[in-house]
């Protein structure tokens, strides 16, 4: 029970990301992965309603929620089917996990439908609990499937776009970034769920070991078997979590390198805590073409730990005179946008930070940058 409560709390933390925007299939070359992610996202919508039902007292509202949850779950199931059909034959594990997600979705729909026919509050509460557990598992499984699923050869190739090269590059870059952001979210979700289960197993083993000391021989034999099974499960979850951590680092490294190429004020944030844990800050990654404003956070004689500027994103560093490192954040088209973002940097405690400007990769004065900006506007 404590395991599921922790999962519900964890999913509620991720919920705002999923509600904010569904992914677009056209942004994915791997359609099977896109279908799996959409199944997870719509499952999460249904989970929100099932969770409300579990803690809600109004029977009429619970039934209304069930009607909405059924719609979201049916959409999630359709995407689950599409993911399995689009996946190639080598994606055995991913397909099995996706099918398992659909089983949980079907279990939830039965519970939702049963609630709609009931007036007994105890049965309604019981079925709400069943649907909540089922949808929580469906979310986790669908996201996990998305991490391993590969597209089948029977999928139609993309049509060649008619736009010019510059438009195509913009579209492809957008697709890559959206894919990377979705992968990052999926790996974060699965990694955290594995961590929750590992913590739960440790608690269960501690309780059983305490019970073992006060039990008779027969009960000790039973406890020993359970502990052995839990330790086996613990090893499996640890390996899965480590694998998820490694892949999360790779995705974040790639995402970091891609985001630092984008000139857009909306990319910048000071609230992306933990992103650069074990992820290197790009060094001399190159500058976007044209006029770019950046925020110089510091100038140091040696490289700093990647997580030194925790929360600030995206970060880059530039080696100066083969000795010093200039750390910078963001890419801004306009000086006013950079100045506004600088306030957030100062609030983080980096009060010596200031705006710097580059044009085609060459550092220029702010005065020269403002003249160039005025000419282009």
Number of C-alpha atoms within 10 A of each C-alpha: 8 10 14 17 11 15 22 19 11 15 21 15 10 15 16 10 12 18 13 8 9 13 17 13 16 11 18 17 17 20 22 30 29 26 28 33 29 28 33 33 26 26 31 28 21 31 30 21 23 31 20 15 25 18 12 13 12 10 18 11 13 23 21 13 20 26 18 15 26 23 15 22 29 19 16 30 27 14 24 28 18 18 32 27 17 24 26 19 14 12 16 15 12 26 28 14 22 29 21 18 31 29 16 25 30 20 17 30 24 15 23 27 15 16 24 17 10 14 12 10 13 10 13 23 19 14 23 27 18 19 31 26 22 24 32 26 25 34 30 22 24 33 30 24 29 28 20 16 28 23 21 19 11 10 15 8 8 8 6 7 9 8 10 8 10 9 12 14 12 11 13 15 16 15 18 18 17 17 22 20 15 21 22 20 17 23 25 18 21 22 22 18 21 23 17 18 20 22 13 18 19 14 11 14 18 13 11 16 14 10 14 17 9 10 12 10 10 8 12 17 12 11 18 15 11 15 17 12 11 17 16 12 15 19 12 14 20 17 13 16 20 15 13 22 18 13 18 23 19 15 19 21 19 16 20 23 19 18 19 24 17 20 22 16 17 12 14 22 17 17 13 13 14 14 22 24 15 17 19 18 23 20 16 13 14 15 19 16 13 13 24 28 28 26 22 23 21 15 17 13 12 11 16 13 13 17 17 10 20 16 18 23 22 26 27 25 23 17 17 13 7 8 10 15 21 19 24 24 26 27 29 25 17 20 19 11 15 24 17 11 22 22 14 16 24 14 10 15 9 16 14 10 18 18 19 18 25 21 18 13 14 12 14 16 12 15 10 13 21 15 10 14 15 10 8 8 6
